Amino acid sequence: MTSNFALGIDIGGSGIKGALVDLTAGDFATERLRIETPQESTPANVAAVVGQIVDNFADQLGDGAIGITVPAIVQHGVTLSAANIHESWVNCPAETIFKETLGRDLVVVNDADAAGVAEVGFGAAKGHPGLVIVTTLGTGIGSAMIHQGVLVPNSELGHLQIDGYVAEKRAAASVRTRENLSWEEYVPRLQRFYETVEFLFSPDLLVVGGGVSKKADKFLPDLTLRTPIVPAQLQNRAGIIGAALLAVATSAHPDGRR
Ligand code: BGC
């Protein structure tokens, strides 16, 4: 029997968070458990914390699927980059390490891809039939491209070169905080990013996620784009919900896995 629940785990720079997800409701079925990310956030150290989270939910999860997000390119379970995490994630067989540590099957996916899948499944882009690009503005800029409900994984639009800069080094939410930028100073940076994305991909809908999306009224009305642009709805639940959804989708189609 297929379980209606899956476990989503979101690995971030400061916290590793997990919750059981009700796949029909597209929402948490339990409280969220958060454990600090280890100081040295190597795959082995992080896997140990992930193990604690899985243990915590093991009884309720049964043989349900497990999805884990990381802020890195993930191809066939191997993490290929480490823009804002420990460098030992580059070319790391993360999925195999987690499987061996936990002794059970699971899926590792990019954090923004998970957030995007959640927003299209149950959030700001629910059921959208066209091309949706979800961006997460946080420490870096993550992106998910979803066309007619199908994810094109690892789009990494935060690493576009714009005006001689890697986009996320100018326009991530962390840069606004670090450089103490006013909204008037920050908006032109977002404008350059989103108009470039719009020109390259002609999306039907842009969704802005990440913590700063709670303040969307401070910057979205000042962007000049032909594409509708809306704040994400699932906020900090998106990564966990999307990880759970992708875990189930990937188990159902293992040959088409990311
Ligand atoms: C990484 C992406 C990640 C994003 C958000 C970027 O720096 O390259 O893989 O999705 O940050 O965490």
Residues whose N, C-alpha, C, O or C-beta is under 5 A from the ligand:
A	BS01	BGC	P71 A72 I73 A83 N84 D111 A112 G140 I141 G142 S143 G158
